[in-house]
Structure formats: C-alpha cells, structure tokens
Amino acid sequence: MGQICHHFGWTLDYLLWEVDWRIVQRMLIDSPTYESEEDKKKKKDKKQVINLSEQTSEDFLENLFKKK
C-alpha cells in the first residue's frame, strides 16, 4: 500500500477511506512484476492446473461446507 500512496501522492488515510478497494485491487493486479530465470524454471517444473467453471456464489458456498 505504501507503494501506491507514494506513486499517486496519496496519504494512507486517503487510500484506506476514500478510494474504493476494488480499484486498489485492480491497481495491484496491473502492477508490473519481475520473474527471475530461477522462478521461470520452477514454474515450468510445477504443473499448474486451473479449472475454469461457471459457478455461482451459492454453489461455491455449498461445496465449501461439504468439504468440512
């Protein structure tokens, strides 16, 4: 959060109470990242599977409580 405040010249108070949190999340998602060669190799070694499906919030909560 300090980086965002510094970049935009905002105070922490302004960021916490005046800016919609969804906007801040989008800012963080769009921020540039750095990956070293070692990180890239680790990613290749791990098989990452992302399962995309249409799921409502009710379905998610049902599945969440079934697992417990």
DRENLUMGU-921753 format. One record per atom (N, C-alpha, C): residue in three letters; y, z, x. Coordinates in nm, 4 decimals. Atoms other than C-alpha are relative to their C-alpha. Layout:
// residues N
+---------+----------+----------+----------+
! residuo !        v !        w !        u !
+---------+----------+----------+----------+
!     ala !        Y !        Z !        X !
...
+---------+----------+----------+----------+
//
This chain:
// residues 68
+---------+----------+----------+----------+
! residuo !        v !        w !        u !
+---------+----------+----------+----------+
!     met !  -0.1186 !   0.0000 !   0.0826 !
!     met !   0.0000 !   0.0000 !   0.0000 !
!     met !   0.1252 !   0.0000 !   0.0872 !
!     gly !  -0.1135 !  -0.0026 !  -0.0909 !
!     gly !   0.2261 !   0.0643 !   0.2938 !
!     gly !   0.0412 !  -0.1393 !   0.0440 !
!     gln !  -0.0294 !   0.1375 !  -0.0407 !
!     gln !   0.1983 !  -0.2997 !   0.3992 !
!     gln !   0.0785 !  -0.0740 !  -0.1083 !
!     ile !  -0.0697 !   0.0666 !   0.1115 !
!     ile !   0.3071 !  -0.4187 !   0.0540 !
!     ile !   0.1434 !   0.0502 !  -0.0084 !
!     cys !  -0.1345 !  -0.0578 !   0.0050 !
!     cys !   0.6021 !  -0.1792 !   0.0486 !
!     cys !   0.0863 !  -0.0543 !   0.1131 !
!     his !  -0.0745 !   0.0494 !  -0.1158 !
!     his !   0.7066 !  -0.2870 !   0.3971 !
!     his !   0.0367 !  -0.1475 !  -0.0172 !
!     his !  -0.0225 !   0.1443 !   0.0146 !
!     his !   0.6690 !  -0.6582 !   0.3212 !
!     his !   0.1095 !  -0.0313 !  -0.1017 !
!     phe !  -0.0952 !   0.0298 !   0.1065 !
!     phe !   0.8715 !  -0.6513 !  -0.0001 !
!     phe !   0.1241 !   0.0887 !   0.0025 !
!     gly !  -0.1155 !  -0.0897 !  -0.0062 !
!     gly !   1.1131 !  -0.3733 !   0.0962 !
!     gly !   0.0035 !   0.0980 !  -0.1166 !
!     trp !   0.0089 !  -0.0924 !   0.1129 !
!     trp !   0.9918 !  -0.1515 !  -0.1883 !
!     trp !  -0.0246 !   0.1413 !   0.0505 !
!     thr !   0.0385 !  -0.1378 !  -0.0287 !
!     thr !   0.9641 !   0.2247 !  -0.1914 !
!     thr !  -0.1365 !   0.0228 !  -0.0613 !
!     leu !   0.1312 !  -0.0315 !   0.0554 !
!     leu !   0.6270 !   0.3815 !  -0.2615 !
!     leu !   0.0128 !   0.0371 !  -0.1469 !
!     asp !  -0.0251 !  -0.0380 !   0.1394 !
!     asp !   0.7718 !   0.5270 !  -0.5812 !
!     asp !   0.0117 !  -0.1236 !  -0.0892 !
!     tyr !  -0.0160 !   0.1238 !   0.0766 !
!     tyr !   0.8729 !   0.1797 !  -0.6988 !
!     tyr !  -0.1347 !  -0.0697 !  -0.0193 !
!     leu !   0.1305 !   0.0654 !   0.0077 !
!     leu !   0.5296 !   0.0379 !  -0.6184 !
!     leu !  -0.0917 !   0.0712 !  -0.0987 !
!     leu !   0.0910 !  -0.0764 !   0.0848 !
!     leu !   0.3456 !   0.3171 !  -0.7987 !
!     leu !   0.0402 !   0.0010 !  -0.1466 !
!     trp !  -0.0429 !  -0.0216 !   0.1382 !
!     trp !   0.5587 !   0.3404 !  -1.1110 !
!     trp !   0.0683 !  -0.1189 !  -0.0664 !
!     glu !  -0.0752 !   0.1103 !   0.0593 !
!     glu !   0.7466 !   0.0128 !  -1.1597 !
!     glu !  -0.0750 !  -0.1333 !   0.0006 !
!     val !   0.0715 !   0.1268 !  -0.0125 !
!     val !   0.5017 !  -0.2611 !  -1.0602 !
!     val !  -0.1353 !   0.0136 !  -0.0692 !
!     asp !   0.1286 !  -0.0005 !   0.0698 !
!     asp !   0.2033 !  -0.3449 !  -1.2808 !
!     asp !  -0.1131 !  -0.0062 !   0.1025 !
!     trp !   0.1080 !  -0.0098 !  -0.0972 !
!     trp !  -0.1158 !  -0.2544 !  -1.0938 !
!     trp !  -0.0804 !  -0.1296 !   0.0099 !
!     arg !   0.0733 !   0.1276 !  -0.0038 !
!     arg !  -0.2812 !  -0.5853 !  -1.1905 !
!     arg !   0.0673 !  -0.0986 !   0.0950 !
!     ile !  -0.0743 !   0.0871 !  -0.0911 !
!     ile !  -0.0073 !  -0.7675 !  -0.9990 !
!     ile !  -0.0281 !   0.0410 !   0.1446 !
!     val !   0.0275 !  -0.0494 !  -0.1349 !
!     val !  -0.0654 !  -0.5464 !  -0.6944 !
!     val !  -0.1410 !  -0.0417 !   0.0433 !
!     gln !   0.1362 !   0.0413 !  -0.0335 !
!     gln !  -0.4387 !  -0.6209 !  -0.7084 !
!     gln !  -0.0052 !  -0.1475 !   0.0367 !
!     arg !  -0.0039 !   0.1435 !  -0.0323 !
!     arg !  -0.3669 !  -0.9945 !  -0.7110 !
!     arg !   0.0623 !  -0.0232 !   0.1364 !
!     met !  -0.0630 !   0.0118 !  -0.1317 !
!     met !  -0.1388 !  -0.9498 !  -0.4115 !
!     met !  -0.1003 !   0.0326 !   0.1098 !
!     leu !   0.0977 !  -0.0399 !  -0.1006 !
!     leu !  -0.4166 !  -0.7735 !  -0.2222 !
!     leu !  -0.1108 !  -0.1039 !   0.0148 !
!     ile !   0.1038 !   0.1028 !  -0.0048 !
!     ile !  -0.6736 !  -1.0395 !  -0.3140 !
!     ile !   0.0492 !  -0.1229 !   0.0762 !
!     asp !  -0.0554 !   0.1194 !  -0.0626 !
!     asp !  -0.4431 !  -1.3173 !  -0.1955 !
!     asp !   0.0448 !   0.0223 !   0.1440 !
!     ser !  -0.0476 !  -0.0269 !  -0.1353 !
!     ser !  -0.3566 !  -1.1445 !   0.1322 !
!     ser !  -0.0940 !  -0.0633 !   0.1027 !
!     pro !   0.0843 !   0.0637 !  -0.1011 !
!     pro !  -0.4801 !  -1.3152 !   0.4477 !
!     pro !  -0.0939 !   0.1012 !   0.0658 !
!     thr !   0.0965 !  -0.0853 !  -0.0687 !
!     thr !  -0.7858 !  -1.1765 !   0.6245 !
!     thr !  -0.0410 !  -0.0665 !   0.1303 !
!     tyr !   0.0476 !   0.0505 !  -0.1284 !
!     tyr !  -0.9353 !  -1.2161 !   0.9692 !
!     tyr !  -0.1466 !   0.0347 !   0.0142 !
!     glu !   0.1419 !  -0.0218 !  -0.0260 !
!     glu !  -1.3037 !  -1.2585 !   1.0450 !
!     glu !  -0.0298 !  -0.0398 !   0.1432 !
!     ser !   0.0393 !   0.0331 !  -0.1374 !
!     ser !  -1.4330 !  -1.2396 !   1.3993 !
!     ser !  -0.1286 !  -0.0826 !  -0.0044 !
!     glu !   0.1238 !   0.0788 !  -0.0082 !
!     glu !  -1.7198 !  -1.4577 !   1.5161 !
!     glu !  -0.1207 !   0.0881 !  -0.0309 !
!     glu !   0.1091 !  -0.0941 !   0.0256 !
!     glu !  -1.9434 !  -1.1498 !   1.5028 !
!     glu !  -0.0161 !   0.0243 !  -0.1504 !
!     asp !   0.0058 !  -0.0192 !   0.1451 !
!     asp !  -1.8534 !  -1.0910 !   1.1364 !
!     asp !  -0.0603 !  -0.1219 !  -0.0691 !
!     lys !   0.0532 !   0.1226 !   0.0593 !
!     lys !  -1.9305 !  -1.4532 !   1.0553 !
!     lys !  -0.1507 !  -0.0092 !   0.0197 !
!     lys !   0.1437 !   0.0030 !  -0.0276 !
!     lys !  -2.2718 !  -1.4266 !   1.2220 !
!     lys !  -0.0741 !   0.0992 !  -0.0891 !
!     lys !   0.0628 !  -0.1012 !   0.0853 !
!     lys !  -2.3510 !  -1.1086 !   1.0286 !
!     lys !  -0.0121 !  -0.0505 !  -0.1433 !
!     lys !   0.0038 !   0.0549 !   0.1357 !
!     lys !  -2.2636 !  -1.2834 !   0.7036 !
!     lys !  -0.1107 !  -0.1034 !  -0.0142 !
!     lys !   0.1045 !   0.1020 !   0.0052 !
!     lys !  -2.4954 !  -1.5722 !   0.7883 !
!     lys !  -0.1378 !   0.0640 !  -0.0020 !
!     asp !   0.1296 !  -0.0674 !  -0.0068 !
!     asp !  -2.7783 !  -1.3309 !   0.8676 !
!     asp !  -0.0370 !   0.0662 !  -0.1326 !
!     lys !   0.0261 !  -0.0641 !   0.1296 !
!     lys !  -2.7419 !  -1.1471 !   0.5374 !
!     lys !   0.0028 !  -0.1066 !  -0.1087 !
!     lys !  -0.0009 !   0.0928 !   0.1128 !
!     lys !  -2.8334 !  -1.3398 !   0.2294 !
!     lys !   0.0739 !   0.0686 !  -0.1131 !
!     gln !  -0.0801 !  -0.0576 !   0.1064 !
!     gln !  -2.5663 !  -1.2691 !  -0.0233 !
!     gln !  -0.0245 !  -0.0795 !  -0.1274 !
!     val !   0.0273 !   0.0643 !   0.1269 !
!     val !  -2.6629 !  -1.3442 !  -0.3794 !
!     val !   0.0973 !   0.0551 !  -0.1028 !
!     ile !  -0.0918 !  -0.0385 !   0.1060 !
!     ile !  -2.4058 !  -1.3397 !  -0.6518 !
!     ile !  -0.0550 !  -0.0566 !  -0.1293 !
!     asn !   0.0544 !   0.0412 !   0.1282 !
!     asn !  -2.5400 !  -1.3508 !  -1.0032 !
!     asn !   0.1144 !  -0.0094 !  -0.1006 !
!     leu !  -0.1063 !   0.0208 !   0.0970 !
!     leu !  -2.2865 !  -1.5022 !  -1.2400 !
!     leu !  -0.0609 !  -0.0154 !  -0.1386 !
!     ser !   0.0489 !   0.0107 !   0.1371 !
!     ser !  -2.3465 !  -1.4497 !  -1.6069 !
!     ser !   0.1121 !   0.0393 !  -0.0945 !
!     glu !  -0.0975 !  -0.0393 !   0.1007 !
!     glu !  -2.1497 !  -1.4182 !  -1.9238 !
!     glu !  -0.0440 !   0.1353 !  -0.0543 !
!     gln !   0.0353 !  -0.1341 !   0.0413 !
!     gln !  -2.1413 !  -1.0531 !  -2.0080 !
!     gln !   0.1251 !   0.0664 !  -0.0560 !
!     thr !  -0.1128 !  -0.0714 !   0.0586 !
!     thr !  -1.9164 !  -0.8576 !  -2.2391 !
!     thr !   0.0037 !   0.1412 !   0.0557 !
!     ser !  -0.0105 !  -0.1376 !  -0.0479 !
!     ser !  -1.7928 !  -0.5115 !  -2.1579 !
!     ser !  -0.1033 !   0.0895 !  -0.0679 !
!     glu !   0.1016 !  -0.0791 !   0.0706 !
!     glu !  -2.0301 !  -0.3731 !  -2.4209 !
!     glu !  -0.1374 !  -0.0188 !   0.0642 !
!     asp !   0.1268 !   0.0276 !  -0.0680 !
!     asp !  -2.3274 !  -0.5443 !  -2.2531 !
!     asp !  -0.0074 !   0.0735 !   0.1329 !
!     phe !  -0.0044 !  -0.0671 !  -0.1294 !
!     phe !  -2.2214 !  -0.4053 !  -1.9186 !
!     phe !  -0.0259 !   0.1495 !  -0.0152 !
!     leu !   0.0181 !  -0.1433 !   0.0214 !
!     leu !  -2.1982 !  -0.0507 !  -2.0506 !
!     leu !  -0.1412 !   0.0335 !  -0.0457 !
!     glu !   0.1398 !  -0.0211 !   0.0441 !
!     glu !  -2.5361 !  -0.0808 !  -2.2250 !
!     glu !  -0.0931 !  -0.0017 !   0.1192 !
!     asn !   0.0876 !   0.0118 !  -0.1175 !
!     asn !  -2.7026 !  -0.1943 !  -1.9032 !
!     asn !   0.0227 !   0.1145 !   0.0974 !
!     leu !  -0.0324 !  -0.1095 !  -0.0907 !
!     leu !  -2.5257 !   0.0736 !  -1.7049 !
!     leu !  -0.0708 !   0.1280 !  -0.0416 !
!     phe !   0.0602 !  -0.1239 !   0.0479 !
!     phe !  -2.6542 !   0.3553 !  -1.9237 !
!     phe !  -0.1526 !  -0.0105 !  -0.0104 !
!     lys !   0.1458 !   0.0167 !   0.0036 !
!     lys !  -3.0070 !   0.2088 !  -1.9473 !
!     lys !  -0.0622 !   0.0339 !   0.1349 !
!     lys !   0.0534 !  -0.0207 !  -0.1334 !
!     lys !  -3.0498 !   0.2340 !  -1.5704 !
!     lys !  -0.0108 !   0.1478 !   0.0366 !
!     lys !   0.0001 !  -0.1429 !  -0.0363 !
!     lys !  -2.9838 !   0.6087 !  -1.5620 !
!     lys !  -0.1176 !   0.0701 !  -0.0549 !
+---------+----------+----------+----------+
//
